Amino acid sequence: MRGYGGRVLAVDLTRATITDTTVPGNSRACVAAKSPLTNLFFDSTFGGRFPATLKRTGFDAVIITGRAAGPGYLVVTEQGAELKAADDLRGRTTRDTVQALVAAEGTDADAIAIGPAGERRVRFAAMAHYWKNREGVSGRGGLGAVLGSKNLKAVVVKGGRKTEVADAPGLKALIDQTREPLKTGTQALSTFGTPFLVGPINAIGALGAYNLRQETFAEAAAVNGDTMKAHYHDRDTTCLKCPVACGKQYAIGEGEFAGTRAKMPEYETIFALGPMLGIANPEALILANDLCDLLGMDTISIGVTLAFVCEALERGWLKREDVGVPFGWGDWRGMLRLVEMTAAREGFGARIAEGAWRLAESVHPEGTKLVYAVKRLELPAHSARALKGLSIGYATATRGGSHHDTRPTPQYAAGFDRRSTADKPAFAIRSQHFTAVGDSLVMCRFTSERGFGLYVGEPYAAMIRAVTGWDVTVDEVERVGERIVNLERLFNVREGVRRHDDVLPWKVMHEPIPDGPSAGMYCPPDELSAMLDAYYRLRGWDTDGVPTRARLSSLGL
């Protein structure tokens, strides 16, 4: 769970308080470690059945230290943990590995595994879990590479303990109250999955394209939720006990790739491998998403890194012979080949595997000016220019370029002034506490935001009371979030993070959005500096972004 992960230096894989209860969106687990991409604290969550099965072992967390002498996988049961040989799994995809391990350990077992990219320590390597038709990916930050560095191919869990709650009638009453807002708020997710976001975000001029040269994509209709559902929807998929079913399986029925069945590319993936590269071929996005999951790589990081490659080629900073394959804006075949090369660290793929920031440093003295990243983490599909709450939110996020620290969801609401900096530091702080609490509970953002509220409030305190029996107040829950954020900041401060690291991509600070509904928006350095001053003051940190002893003492840290 988030918060606990900030206390350990190894890989920390946890379930949490509400896991395997009747709370919608409860079946998520959290993986935490020092990121090989950012060199800072990082955690990432994933869903499916694995989190509930981990809880049924009776263990709250699995902490993995050291390095195995040879390829292995870890099996966690109610009796403890055992390391088993995995020589025959080397080089296999995430899906093949999970299927082989479930066959070996029993159908009541669940597994999460790395692919070839994790074995080769690609800095943005992911890990994936498969259950029925549902696929859960711990994608960001390169935590799959951490597992690979430990010679660990997978973690398998198997348990049968029953999960109890303190106040079942009280929990049922609370969930009944959230049922209607959850149903209404997740209707688009249930129908289309996250690709429904392509249309409305493009419409407000906040969908990055061509490596952020634009924030509208003329061909967005080719890859939006309506189009994808109409042409490719095969079936809905869901995590354990979740009523939303935001996951979809797609099937390509005709043409060159007829017969392909694969997971729906999420909105973030569509952005990074589509508009950011000038690609509007939906089937290419389906194939690329599946390939990244099988090989075990973060789709956001590789897409944004390839966008840098496109612009560097255009400027002449890179040559065709450097890259080794034909590639440029709109070239989806080249994109697919480079995905494969990156996972294998083959040719130019070995340089892509280092992430956008390190690649840019090696390409040109001003290369990092083209990189869309914060603290070396490539940014997702929610604009740092068109949403001022994310301008300060990204800059101060523990993880760097992550939309799961400060949330974009409230900023798309009609009553939210996304263009003004007024009160945005306070908003970012409140949102960061909300996500810290949510990741400590390890609760799905979609169900929590739409069913229980966009900020820490009484529904969350009531949920915790009903599940645990702890007599907690809203203020106490908010304080948990604040403690987590400060603890993670201390980790990063120890690694050298200061005010000069709380910055935004060069383009975000120096190049206004050129056209469209958000034309003229950007976050110049003086504007960001003023927001940082306010943010640090509200946090009780010094002017260099270091938590003061007085604030830490008041938080019991």
C-alpha positions in Angstrom: 0.0 0.0 0.0 1.2 3.5 -0.6 2.9 5.1 2.4 4.3 1.8 3.6 6.1 1.5 0.3 8.0 4.8 1.1 9.6 3.1 4.1 11.3 0.2 2.2 14.2 0.1 -0.2 13.3 -3.2 -1.9 10.4 -4.2 -4.1 7.3 -3.9 -2.0 4.1 -5.6 -3.3 1.0 -5.0 -1.2 -2.7 -5.5 -1.0 -4.6 -3.1 1.3 -7.4 -2.4 3.7 -10.4 -2.7 1.4 -9.1 -5.5 -0.8 -11.4 -8.4 -1.3 -14.4 -6.7 0.3 -17.6 -5.5 -1.4 -16.3 -2.0 -2.0 -16.4 -1.3 -5.8 -12.9 -1.1 -7.3 -11.3 -2.9 -4.3 -9.2 -5.5 -6.2 -6.0 -3.6 -6.8 -2.5 -4.0 -5.5 0.4 -1.6 -5.2 4.1 -2.2 -6.3 6.7 0.1 -4.9 10.5 0.5 -5.3 13.1 3.0 -6.3 12.5 3.7 -10.0 15.4 2.9 -12.5 13.9 5.6 -14.8 13.6 8.5 -12.3 16.0 7.3 -9.5 13.3 8.4 -7.1 10.5 6.8 -5.1 7.9 5.1 -7.3 4.7 3.1 -6.9 2.3 1.7 -9.4 -1.0 -0.1 -9.0 -2.8 -2.8 -11.0 -6.1 -4.7 -10.9 -7.5 -8.1 -11.7 -7.8 -11.1 -9.2 -4.2 -11.1 -8.0 -4.8 -8.5 -5.2 -7.6 -10.5 -3.6 -5.7 -13.7 -3.9 -2.7 -12.0 -2.2 -4.9 -10.9 0.7 -6.3 -14.5 1.0 -2.7 -15.7 1.8 -3.0 -13.7 5.1 0.0 -11.5 4.2 -0.3 -7.7 4.0 2.9 -7.3 1.9 5.6 -9.1 0.0 9.0 -7.4 0.4 11.7 -8.7 -2.0 15.3 -7.9 -1.2 18.5 -9.1 -2.8 19.0 -11.0 -6.0 18.4 -14.6 -6.9 21.4 -16.7 -8.0 19.5 -17.8 -11.1 16.2 -17.1 -12.8 13.3 -17.7 -10.4 9.8 -17.0 -9.5 8.3 -16.4 -6.0 5.3 -18.4 -4.7 3.4 -16.9 -1.8 0.9 -19.1 0.1 -0.7 -19.2 3.5 2.3 -21.2 4.7 4.9 -18.7 3.5 7.1 -18.0 0.5 9.2 -20.2 -1.7 11.6 -19.3 -4.5 11.4 -21.7 -7.5 13.5 -22.1 -10.6 12.3 -20.3 -13.7 15.0 -21.2 -16.3 12.3 -22.4 -18.7 10.5 -19.1 -18.5 13.3 -16.8 -19.7 12.5 -14.8 -22.7 8.8 -15.7 -22.6 6.1 -13.0 -22.8 4.2 -11.9 -19.8 1.0 -13.8 -20.9 2.9 -17.0 -21.7 4.6 -16.8 -18.3 1.4 -16.2 -16.3 -0.4 -19.0 -18.1 2.4 -21.4 -17.6 2.6 -20.6 -13.9 -1.1 -20.9 -13.3 -1.0 -24.3 -15.1 1.8 -25.4 -12.8 0.6 -24.0 -9.5 -3.2 -24.5 -9.9 -6.1 -22.5 -11.3 -6.7 -20.9 -7.9 -3.3 -19.3 -8.2 -2.6 -15.8 -9.7 0.6 -14.4 -11.1 2.1 -11.2 -12.2 5.2 -11.4 -14.5 7.7 -9.5 -16.4 8.5 -10.0 -20.1 11.7 -9.8 -22.1 11.9 -6.0 -21.5 12.1 -6.6 -17.7 14.7 -9.3 -18.1 16.8 -6.8 -20.1 16.1 -4.0 -17.6 14.5 -1.6 -20.0 14.1 1.5 -17.7 10.4 1.6 -18.3 9.7 -2.1 -18.1 6.3 -3.2 -16.8 4.8 -6.3 -15.3 1.4 -7.8 -16.2 -1.3 -10.0 -14.6 -3.9 -12.0 -16.6 -7.1 -13.4 -15.2 -9.9 -14.7 -17.5 -10.1 -12.0 -20.2 -8.9 -9.3 -17.9 -5.3 -7.9 -18.0 -3.8 -5.8 -15.2 -0.6 -4.0 -15.8 1.8 -2.3 -13.3 3.1 -0.1 -16.0 4.9 3.0 -15.0 8.3 3.8 -13.5 10.2 0.7 -14.7 9.3 -1.5 -11.8 9.5 -4.5 -14.1 13.2 -3.7 -14.5 13.6 -3.8 -10.8 12.1 -7.3 -10.7 14.4 -8.3 -13.6 17.4 -7.0 -11.8 16.6 -9.4 -9.0 16.5 -12.3 -11.4 12.8 -12.7 -10.6 10.4 -13.5 -13.5 7.2 -13.5 -11.6 5.3 -13.5 -8.3 2.6 -16.2 -7.8 0.0 -16.0 -5.0 -2.3 -18.7 -3.7 -4.6 -18.4 -0.7 -8.0 -19.3 0.6 -8.5 -17.3 3.7 -11.9 -15.6 4.0 -12.0 -11.8 4.2 -14.1 -10.3 7.0 -15.2 -6.7 7.6 -16.0 -5.1 10.9 -19.5 -3.8 10.0 -21.0 -5.6 7.1 -24.5 -3.9 7.4 -22.9 -0.5 7.6 -20.7 -1.2 4.6 -23.7 -2.4 2.6 -25.6 0.8 3.5 -22.7 3.0 2.4 -22.3 1.1 -0.9 -26.0 1.4 -1.5 -25.7 5.2 -1.2 -22.9 5.2 -3.8 -24.6 2.9 -6.3 -26.5 5.5 -8.3 -23.7 8.1 -8.6 -21.3 5.3 -9.5 -23.5 4.0 -12.2 -24.2 7.4 -13.7 -20.6 8.6 -13.4 -19.1 5.5 -15.0 -21.6 5.0 -17.8 -19.1 6.2 -20.5 -16.3 4.0 -19.0 -18.6 1.0 -19.0 -19.7 1.6 -22.6 -16.5 2.6 -24.2 -13.6 2.3 -21.7 -11.1 5.1 -21.4 -11.0 5.8 -25.2 -14.1 7.8 -24.6 -11.8 10.6 -23.4 -10.2 11.2 -26.7 -13.1 13.2 -28.1 -13.9 15.6 -25.3 -10.2 16.3 -24.4 -9.4 17.0 -28.0 -12.4 19.3 -28.1 -11.0 21.5 -25.4 -7.6 21.6 -27.0 -5.7 19.5 -24.4 -4.7 16.4 -26.4 -1.0 16.5 -27.1 0.0 15.7 -30.7 3.3 15.6 -32.7 5.4 15.7 -29.6 3.4 18.6 -28.2 3.7 20.7 -31.3 -0.1 20.8 -31.1 -2.8 20.1 -28.5 -5.5 19.1 -31.0 -5.3 16.1 -33.3 -7.1 16.5 -36.6 -7.7 12.8 -37.0 -8.8 12.2 -33.4 -12.2 10.7 -34.7 -10.3 7.8 -36.1 -9.2 6.6 -32.7 -11.9 7.8 -30.3 -14.2 5.7 -28.2 -17.1 5.7 -30.6 -15.0 4.5 -33.5 -13.1 1.9 -31.5 -16.3 0.4 -30.1 -18.1 0.3 -33.4 -15.3 -1.5 -35.3 -13.5 -3.6 -32.7 -15.4 -4.2 -29.5 -15.6 -7.9 -28.7 -16.4 -8.2 -25.0 -16.3 -6.3 -21.7 -13.8 -7.3 -19.1 -13.7 -6.5 -15.4 -11.5 -6.8 -12.3 -12.8 -9.1 -9.5 -16.1 -7.8 -7.9 -16.2 -4.6 -10.0 -19.5 -3.5 -11.5 -18.0 -1.0 -14.0 -16.2 -3.3 -16.5 -14.1 -0.5 -18.0 -11.9 -3.0 -19.7 -12.6 -4.2 -23.2 -11.3 -6.9 -25.5 -11.0 -5.9 -29.1 -11.1 -8.1 -32.2 -10.0 -7.2 -35.7 -12.4 -8.8 -38.1 -10.9 -8.0 -41.5 -7.9 -6.8 -43.4 -4.2 -7.5 -42.8 -4.6 -8.2 -39.1 -7.9 -10.1 -39.2 -8.3 -12.6 -36.3 -6.3 -10.5 -33.8 -7.8 -10.4 -30.4 -6.2 -8.1 -27.8 -6.9 -5.8 -24.9 -8.3 -2.4 -25.6 -5.6 0.4 -25.7 -6.3 2.8 -22.9 -6.7 6.5 -23.5 -3.1 7.2 -22.3 -1.8 4.6 -24.8 -3.8 6.0 -27.6 -2.3 9.5 -26.9 1.3 8.3 -26.6 1.4 5.8 -29.5 -1.2 7.7 -31.6 -1.4 11.5 -31.8 2.0 12.1 -30.2 3.5 10.2 -33.2 1.0 11.5 -35.7 -0.5 8.0 -36.0 -4.3 7.6 -36.6 -4.4 3.9 -37.4 -6.6 2.2 -34.7 -5.4 -1.3 -35.6 -1.8 -0.2 -35.2 -2.6 1.1 -31.8 -4.3 -2.2 -30.9 -1.2 -4.2 -32.1 1.3 -1.8 -30.4 -0.6 -1.9 -27.1 -0.7 -5.7 -27.1 3.0 -5.9 -28.1 4.0 -3.6 -25.2 2.0 -5.7 -22.7 3.4 -9.0 -23.9 7.0 -7.7 -23.9 6.4 -5.9 -20.7 6.8 -2.1 -21.4 5.0 1.1 -20.4 3.1 2.4 -23.4 3.3 6.0 -22.2 7.0 6.1 -21.8 7.8 4.4 -25.1 5.3 6.5 -27.0 6.6 9.8 -25.6 10.2 8.6 -26.2 9.4 7.8 -29.8 7.8 11.2 -30.2 11.2 12.7 -29.3 12.8 10.5 -31.9 10.4 11.7 -34.6 11.2 15.4 -33.8 15.0 14.7 -33.5 14.9 13.0 -37.0 13.0 16.0 -38.4 15.6 18.4 -37.0 18.5 16.4 -38.3 19.7 15.6 -34.8 19.3 11.9 -35.7 19.8 10.2 -39.0 17.9 7.3 -40.6 21.1 5.2 -40.2 21.2 6.0 -36.5 17.7 4.6 -35.9 18.2 1.6 -38.2 14.7 1.4 -39.6 12.4 3.8 -41.6 10.6 5.9 -39.0 8.9 9.3 -38.8 5.6 11.0 -38.1 2.7 8.7 -38.9 4.9 5.6 -39.6 3.1 2.9 -37.6 5.1 0.1 -39.1 8.3 1.7 -37.9 6.8 2.3 -34.5 6.0 -1.4 -34.1 9.5 -2.5 -35.1 11.1 0.0 -32.7 8.9 -1.4 -29.9 10.3 -4.8 -30.6 13.9 -3.5 -30.8 13.5 -1.7 -27.5 12.3 -4.7 -25.6 15.3 -6.7 -27.0 17.7 -3.8 -26.5 18.6 -4.4 -30.2 20.4 -1.7 -32.1 18.9 1.8 -31.6 16.3 0.1 -29.3 19.0 -0.1 -26.6 19.1 3.7 -26.6 15.3 4.0 -26.5 15.3 1.6 -23.6 17.0 4.3 -21.5 13.9 6.5 -21.7 13.3 9.9 -23.3 15.5 12.0 -21.0 18.7 9.9 -21.2 18.2 9.4 -24.9 17.8 13.1 -25.5 21.0 13.9 -23.5 22.9 11.5 -25.7 21.5 12.9 -29.0 22.0 16.7 -28.8 23.1 19.4 -26.3 19.6 20.8 -26.3 17.9 17.5 -26.7 16.1 17.6 -23.4 14.2 20.7 -24.5 12.1 18.4 -26.8 11.3 15.9 -24.0 7.9 15.8 -22.5 8.9 14.6 -19.0 9.0 15.6 -15.4 11.8 14.2 -13.2 12.6 11.9 -16.1 9.1 10.3 -16.2 7.4 10.8 -19.5 4.1 12.7 -19.1 0.7 11.2 -19.8 -2.3 12.4 -21.9 -3.5 15.2 -19.6 -2.1 18.6 -20.6 0.4 20.4 -18.4 -0.3 23.6 -20.4 -4.1 23.5 -20.7 -4.8 22.4 -17.1 -3.1 24.8 -14.6 -3.9 22.4 -11.8 -1.6 19.9 -13.5 1.1 22.5 -14.1 1.8 22.7 -10.4 0.6 19.1 -9.9 3.1 17.5 -12.2 5.9 19.8 -11.0 5.5 18.7 -7.4 4.4 15.1 -7.9 6.4 12.4 -6.0 6.6 10.3 -9.1 7.2 13.1 -11.6 5.1 13.0 -14.7 2.1 11.1 -13.3 -1.6 12.0 -13.4 -2.1 9.8 -10.4 -0.6 12.3 -7.9 -2.7 15.4 -8.8 -5.8 14.2 -10.6 -7.1 15.6 -13.9 -10.7 14.5 -13.3 -11.9 17.5 -11.3 -10.3 19.9 -13.8 -12.5 18.7 -16.7 -15.6 19.7 -14.7 -17.6 22.6 -16.1 -17.2 24.7 -12.9 -13.4 24.3 -12.7 -11.3 27.2 -14.0 -8.5 25.3 -15.7 -7.0 28.5 -17.2 -6.3 30.4 -13.9 -3.5 29.7 -11.4 -5.6 31.0 -8.6 -5.9 28.4 -5.8 -4.2 25.8 -7.9 -1.4 25.0 -5.3 -4.1 24.4 -2.7 -6.0 22.2 -5.2 -2.9 20.2 -6.0 -2.2 19.6 -2.3 -5.8 18.4 -1.7 -5.8 16.2 -4.7 -2.4 14.7 -3.8 -3.7 13.8 -0.3 -6.7 12.1 -2.0 -4.6 10.0 -4.3 -2.2 9.1 -1.4 -5.2 7.9 0.6 -6.7 6.1 -2.4 -3.4 4.3 -3.1 -3.1 3.4 0.6 -6.5 1.8 0.4 -5.5 0.7 -3.1 -8.8 1.7 -4.6 -9.6 2.1 -8.2 -9.7 5.8 -9.2 -12.7 5.3 -11.4 -14.9 3.9 -8.7 -13.6 6.1 -5.9 -13.9 9.4 -7.8 -17.3 8.7 -9.1 -18.8 6.8 -6.2 -17.2 8.3 -3.1 -16.0 11.7 -4.2 -13.1 13.6 -5.8 -11.5 14.5 -2.5 -11.1 13.0 0.9 -14.5 13.3 2.6 -16.9 11.5 5.0 -17.7 8.6 2.5 -14.0 7.5 2.7 -13.9 7.8 6.5 -17.2 5.8 6.7 -15.8 3.2 4.4 -12.7 2.7 6.6 -14.8 2.5 9.8 -17.1 -0.1 8.3 -14.3 -2.3 6.9 -11.8 -2.0 9.8 -13.8 -0.9 12.9 -11.3 1.9 13.4 -12.9 5.1 14.7 -11.4 7.5 12.2 -12.5 11.0 11.2 -12.2 12.8 7.9 -9.5 14.9 9.3 -7.5 11.9 10.4 -7.9 10.3 6.9 -6.7 13.5 5.3 -3.7 13.5 7.7 -2.8 10.0 6.5 -2.6 11.4 2.9 -0.4 14.3 4.1 1.9 12.0 6.0 2.3 9.8 3.0 3.2 12.7 0.7 5.7 14.1 3.2 7.3 10.7 3.7 7.7 10.2 0.0 9.2 13.7 -0.4 11.7 12.9 2.3 12.8 9.8 0.3 13.2 12.0 -2.8 15.0 14.8 -0.8 17.5 12.1 0.3 18.0 11.4 -3.4 18.8 15.0 -4.0 15.5 16.5 -5.1 15.1 20.2 -4.4 13.2 23.1 -5.9 15.2 23.0 -9.2 13.8 19.6 -9.8 10.1 20.7 -9.4 10.0 22.0 -13.0 8.0 21.3 -16.1 9.1 20.3 -19.6 10.8 23.1 -21.5 8.0 23.3 -24.1 5.4 23.6 -21.4 7.2 26.6 -19.9 8.3 28.3 -23.2 6.0 27.4 -26.0 2.3 28.5 -25.9 -0.2 26.1 -27.4 -0.3 27.4 -31.0 -4.0 27.0 -31.9 -7.3 25.5 -30.9 -9.6 26.1 -27.9 -6.6 26.3 -25.5 -4.4 28.5 -27.8 -1.9 30.7 -25.9 -1.9 28.6 -22.8 1.5 27.6 -21.2 3.2 27.9 -17.8 6.1 30.3 -18.0 8.9 29.9 -15.4 7.8 32.9 -13.3 4.2 31.6 -13.1 5.4 28.2 -12.0 7.8 29.8 -9.5 4.9 31.8 -7.9 2.8 28.6 -7.6 5.8 26.7 -6.1 6.2 29.5 -3.4 2.5 29.1 -2.5 2.6 25.3 -2.6 5.7 25.1 -0.4 4.2 27.6 2.1 1.0 25.6 2.4 2.9 22.4 2.8 5.1 23.8 5.5 8.2 23.1 3.4 11.1 25.6 3.1 11.7 27.6 0.0 13.9 24.9 -1.5 11.1 22.3 -1.2 12.4 20.5 1.9 9.8 19.6 4.6 10.6 21.6 7.8 11.3 19.8 11.1 8.3 21.6 12.5 5.9 20.3 9.9 7.3 16.8 10.2 7.0 16.9 14.0 3.4 18.0 13.7 2.8 15.0 11.5 4.5 12.5 13.8 7.3 11.9 11.2 
